[in-house]
């Protein structure tokens, strides 16, 4: 009996200790959250940028704490259509009716967006929190008790501007979800997105998605041409302070200053990441049962490397993950482009893929050695972003050592950089050989170059085609004038050897490239 009592006593004692420890742990985590919440607010009423930088640096020296998500269940469980029924009331917005060049609107929490992000306003260098108000929103058919929402905050925000006409404030830029943001130039519709930072993309241990944890918006003055936004980035591996100066126009320009503080060593750091969607196009052999000829937000990666070479990599959606690295030193620019802007090539008058913006990353200052990395993930639906491009610095990331990157993003239809080489406008691929005598063990690539008035040079052999491959064999090449496009078309026959191969081709005149360098990765 004593033995049994002793056993029961020990079980109860153990349970009490565990319960006590769990209670203490919960209290500690709550304390951590409260302390973090205090740290994410500028302590003085006057805005001080250096204080933001110090905040990020101090935050990096402490363990990462997940953001609080104390959201009422009725909001968290909203489905996609219910969430879309919550709309911002423009006339109630904090900048509406003040004759300012920009207006701000907020995204409500709910559905996929469950992380509350504090948003502050800077007016005459004074900081004012922009607290949640149900008066900003129409809840449509949703039956929601707004009295429970008094302190939930916002999921993100967007800025509006008279981008296309003086009579209407169009959506210009939005910040919503993790560290994602996207913008529009004149006459564009939303497509690809940018991110603050990419960490361990396409790494077996899994990708880490930093978040913008807090924002500070400078209320514009009446004659301002640009809007200024400050953002605090946070993740288990790094913190940072980002400054965005956003100038709308034919090409909307974002000047970005990123000060990054690593918490720990990072395997792969992606600077200026761009994220897009490519389902299928003229070169895709992974067939889709779809009435549309092409479906994509971007169709290629363009790079201007430190050696003044222009490289074009057509995007693809193959059955396997593709990772390409373009080694460089001090890159001059790179971007994901929607080069094909012909509506007849999409036949989708709802999505309007031909109106999706391209984005060009222009580094400011020397970025040193590293590589532009392109990741193409297999996808079966156009709702998924399956293409990522970013700069990977070669230098190892050292914990607590500050990293500084400045760059300019152009959201454009016409490339904002002067370039002489002719564009590559299309890539086609199929079985190799000649018509009627096709050979399945060979592949044929057909490349259209936008190089006009070159018929005589091609006939006389003054303009020629140069082709190389890292694996396999080039068994045929031919360059000819194209009477349909008025440009040049190259035909390449390639014999694979069962290994991944990097192919390159360009049009050369008197020993000098007069086209972009076509770069293509062939997977066995």
N, C-alpha and C positions, 0 to 999 in steps of 0.2 A: 504493500500500500504506500509506504514511504517512497519507494522507488518510483512508483507511478506519479505520486504528487510532485516529486522532484523533477520528473520529465515534463509534466504539465507546466510547472513553474518556470523552467528554462525556456520552454516554447513561448510562454507569455512574455517573459523578460526579453527574449530575442525580438518578438513582434513589437514590443514597446520601443526597443532601441531603434529598430528599423523605421517604425512610424515616426519616432522623434527625429531621426536623421533625415527622413524624407521631408518632414515639416520644416526642418532647418534649411534643407536644400532649396525648397520652394521659396522660403523667405529670402534666402540669399539671392536667388534668381530674380525675385521681385525687386530686391534692393538694387541688383545690377541694372535691371531695366530702368528703374527710377533714376539712378545715377547717370545712365546713358542719356536718358531723356533730358536731364539737366544740362549735360555736356553739349547737346545738340541745339543749343540756343545761344545766340550772341548775348553775352552777359550785360553789356552796356546798351543803352538806348541808341547810341551812335553806331553806325555801321563802320566796321574796321576789317578790311580784307585780310590783313595780316593775322587778325584774330581767327579768321576762318582757317587759314593755313596752319596756325598753331593748334587749332582744334583737331584737324585731320592728323597732324603729326602725333599729338597726344593720344588720339584714339587708336592709332596703329601700335602704340606701345602696350595696349591693353587687350585682353582676350575678346574675340568677336562675340557679340550678343545679338541674337535674332531680334528683329523688330517686333513690337507688340502688335497683335491683331485682335483686339477686343471688339469684334464686329458682331452686331446682333445677327442671330441665325437667319432671320427672314431676309437680310441683305446678302449674307454669304451664300445662300442657297438659290439665289436668282439664276434662272437659266439665261441663255444668250438673248432670246427675244425679250424677256422681261427686263433684262439689264438695258437693252437698247431703247426700251420705252421710257427710261429716265433721261430727260433732256434738260440741258442747261438753258435757263431763261436769260437771253442776251441782255434784255432791258434792265435786269436786276444786277448785272455784273458790276464789279467794283470800279472798272475804268470806263464804263459806258456813259455816254452823254457828256464827257468832259473835253471833247474836241481834241483827243489825243490820237497820235498816229497808229497806236496799237490798242487792242482790247484783250483782256484775259478772261478765259472761261475754264471751269474746273471739270475734271472727270470724277464721277461718283464712284464710291467703292461698291464692290459686289461682283458676283459671277467669278471670272478669272482673276480679277484685280482685288486682292484682299489685303494688301500692304498699305497702311496709312502713311502718307508722306507729308510732313509739315511743310507749309508754304508760307513764306514771309514776303512782305512788301517793303521796299526801301523808298522812302519819300523824303526828299531834302536831307539825305544821309541819315535819316532816322529809321529804325527797324520796327515794323508793325506786323505781328502774326495775322495771317488771313484765316480766321477761324471758320469752321464749318457753319453753314446756315442753310436750312431747308428751303428758304425763300429763293435760293439760287436755282432751284430745280422744279421741273414738272415731272410727277411720278407716273403720269399716264394711267393705265389700267391697274397698276400695282396698288394694292391696299397695304400701305406701310405706315406704321405708327412713328411719325417723325420725332416724337418726343423722346424716343430712345436713341436718337442719332446725334445728340447735341455735341458730342466730343469725338466723333469718329474721324474727322479730317477728310482728306481727299486722296484719290488714287493717283492723280497727276493733273496736268493742266495743258492748255493750248493757247497760243497767241494768234490773234486775227489782225489782218491788215488790209488796206485797200490795194491788194496785189494786182487784180485784173481790171478793176474799174473804180472810179471815185465814188460810185453810188453804193458799193457793198463792201463789207469787211469779210474777206475770204479767210479761211483757215490757212495759216502760214507755217506753223511748226507745232508739234505736239511732243510732250514728254510723258510716256505712260508705260509702266511695267519695267522692272529691273533697271538697267541703265539705257534702255532703248529711247531713241528719239528719231523723228523724221521731219522733213521740211518740203516745201514746194517752191518752185519758181513760177513765173507767169505762164498760164495756160497748161499747167501740169496737174496730174492726179496722183494721189499717194501710191507709192510702190515700195521700193526698198527702204530699209531703215539703217541707221547708224547706232553704235553703242559707245558707251564711255570707255569700256575696257573689256577685253576677252582674256580669259584665264583657262589654260589647259583645254583648248578646243581640239577635238578629235584625238584626245589622249585616253588610253584605256581606263585610267582611274576615274574618268568622268569630268565633264566641264563644270566650271564654277561660274555662276552668273552674278557679278557685282550688282548692287542696286544704288540708285541715287536716293539717298536717305533723307535729304532735306534740300529745299530750294529757297533762294532769295531772288526776287524779281525787282528790278529797278523800275519804278513808275516813270514812263517816258515823259519828256517835255513836249510841248506842242510841235516844235520844229525838228524833233529828233528823227534821223533817218534810220537809226538802228535801235534794237532792243537788247538789253543786257540781262543775263541770267547767271547766277552763281549756283553751283550744285555741290553737295557733299556726297562723295562716293564711298561705299563701304562694302566689305566682303570678308570672309574668313582669312583671305591672303593679303589684302591691301586696302588702304583708304586713299582718298584723294580729294582735292579741290579743283573743280573745273569752272572756267570762265567762258561763257558763250556770248559773243557779240554778233547779233543776227541782223543782216541787212537784206531786206527783200528787194526783188527786182526780176528782170528777165532771167538772170541767174541769181538765185538767192545764195548769199554767202554767209558762212558761219566761221568766224575766227575763234579758235579754241586754244585755250591755255590750260594744260593739265599738269598739276603737281601731284605726283603719286608717291605714297609712302607704303612700301611693302611691309606686311606684318611678319612674313616668313619667306624662305626661298620659294621661288615659283618656277615650275618646270618649263612652262611656255607662256610668255606674256604677249598678248596681241594688242598693238597700238593702232588706234583709229580704225576699229573694225567696222566693216560694212556687211549687212545681212540681206540676202535677196532670195527670190524664188525663180527656179528654172524647171519647168515640167517637161516640155519638149519643144523642138524647133526643127529646122531643115536638116540638121546633122544628127538628130537623135534616132537611134536604131531600136531603142526600148519602146516599142509601139504602144500607143494609147488609142482606145476606141472613142474618139472624140471628133466632132464635126469641124472643129477649128483647126487651121493649118499649124498654128504655133500658140503656145501658152507660156509666157515668162515675163517677169518684171525686169530682168537684165539678160543680155545675150552674150556678154563677153567681159573679160578682164583686160584692161589696158594699163600698161606700165611704161613710164619714161624713167629708165634707170640712170645710174650715175655716169655711165659711158655714153649718154645721149642716144641710146637705142630705144626705139619704140617697139614694144612687144604686144601682140594681140593673142589672147587665149580664148577661143570660143568655149562657151559653157556647154555642158552636156549633163544628161541625167542617165547614167549607166546603171547597171545592176549592182555595181560595187562601189564602195567608198573610194573616192579619188582625192589624194592630197598632193599638191604641187608646190614646190618651193623655188622661188626665183631669187637666187643669191645676188646680193648687191651691196654697194657702199654709198651712203648718202643719196638715197633715191630722190628723184626730182618730182615724182608723182605717181599715183596709181588710182584706179577707180573701177567700179562696176558700171557698165554702160548699157543702156537700152538703145543700141545703135539703129536697129530696124524700127523706123517710125511710120511704116506704111500700113494703114488700117486694113488693107486687103490681105495682109499677111497674118492677121489675127481673126478678123470677122467676129469680133466680140464687142458689140456696141453698148454693152453694160459695163464690162470691166475696162474697156478702152486701154488696152495694154500699150498701144502706140503713144499714149500720153504720159507714161510713167517716167519719172526723172532718172537721169544718170547722176552719179556722184563721183567727183574727182577730189582726191586727197592731195593737197600740196604741202609738203613738209616745210616748216620755217626753221632755218638753221640746219646744222649738220646732225643727221640721225645715226651716223657711224655705220658699222658693219652689221649685217643681218640679212633678212630675206622677206620678200612679200610672199605670204602663204595663201594658197587658195584651197578651200575645202569644199568638195561637192558630194552631197549626201544623197543616196537614192531616195526617191519619193514617188508616191503613187497619186498624190492629191496636190492641187494648187494652193491649198490653204496653209501648206507648210513652207516656211523659209528653209531652204536646203542648201544655200550657197553662202559661204562666209569668206571674206578676204581681209587681211590685216598685215601689219608690219611686225616682224619678230626680231627684236634686237639680239645680236649674238652675245653681247656681254651678259654675264650671269647676274640675276637679280639678287641683291644682298639685303637681308632684312634691315629695316630702319634707315636704309640709304635712300635719300630722296631722288626721284626721277622727274625730269622736266621735259615735257614735249609740247611744242607749239605747232599748230597746223591750221590750214584753211580748207573748209569743205565747200565745194561748189555743187549746188543742186541745179542741173542744167539740161538743156536739149542740144545745144551746140557747144562743143568742147571749148572751154575758156582759155586754152593754152595754144599758142601758135605751134603748128607742126607742118613740116614739109612732106614727109612720106605719105604716100597714098593709103587711104583707109582700106582695111579688109572688110567687105560688106556682107559676105556670105561664105559659109563652108558647107559642102555636101560630101557625103561618104557612102560607099556601097562596095559591092563585089568588084574586084580588080579585073583587068583584061580589057578587051575591046568588045564592042557590041556584037552579039552573036557568038562570041568565044570567051565567055566569062570564066574566071578561074577563082574558085572559092577560097583557095589558100592565099590569095592576094587581096589587098584592099586598095580602093581608089579614093583619092581625095581630090575634090574640085574646089578651088578657091577663087572668089571674085575680088579683084582689086579695083578701087576707084582711082584709076590712073588714066586720064583721058588723053586723046590725041597722040597715041603712041603706036599706031598701026605700022608706020614706016620703020620705026626703030625696032619693032619686033621682027618684021620681015627681013631686015638686014642684019639681025643678030646683035644690034647695038644694045638692046634691052634683053636680058636673059634671066633665067630662073635658077636660083641656087637652092638646093635642098640637102638636108643632112638628117641623120637619125642616130640615136644612141645605141639602138639594138635593131636587129633585122637588116633588111637591105632595100635600098631604093632601086627598083628595077625599071623605072620609066618616069620621064618628066617631060612636060611640054607646055610652052607658054604661047598663047594666041590672043589676037584681038577679038573682042566680043562685040558683034554688031548690035546686040540687043541693049547691053548696058553702056556701050561706047567706051568701056574700060578694058581691062585685061583679065583673062581667066587662065589659071594654072591647073594642069592635070598631073597628078602624081600617083604612080603605082608603087605600092609598098608591100614587101613580103615579110611578114612577122616571123620571129623565131621562137615564139612561146614566152617571151619575156616582156615586161613593161618597157615601152620605148617612148622617148621624147623626140618628136619630129620638129624640124624647123624649116621654113621656106621663106624666101623673099625675092623681090624683083630687083635686079641690079643693073645699073647703067654706068658703063666705064668704071667699074670697080667700086661704085658707091650705091648703097641701098637707096632706092627711090620708093620703097614701100615699107609698111610696118613689117616686122618679123612675125610670121605666122608660127605659133607654138601650139603643139597638140600632143596630148598624152594618150598613147595607145595602150589599152589594157588587154592582156591575152584573153 
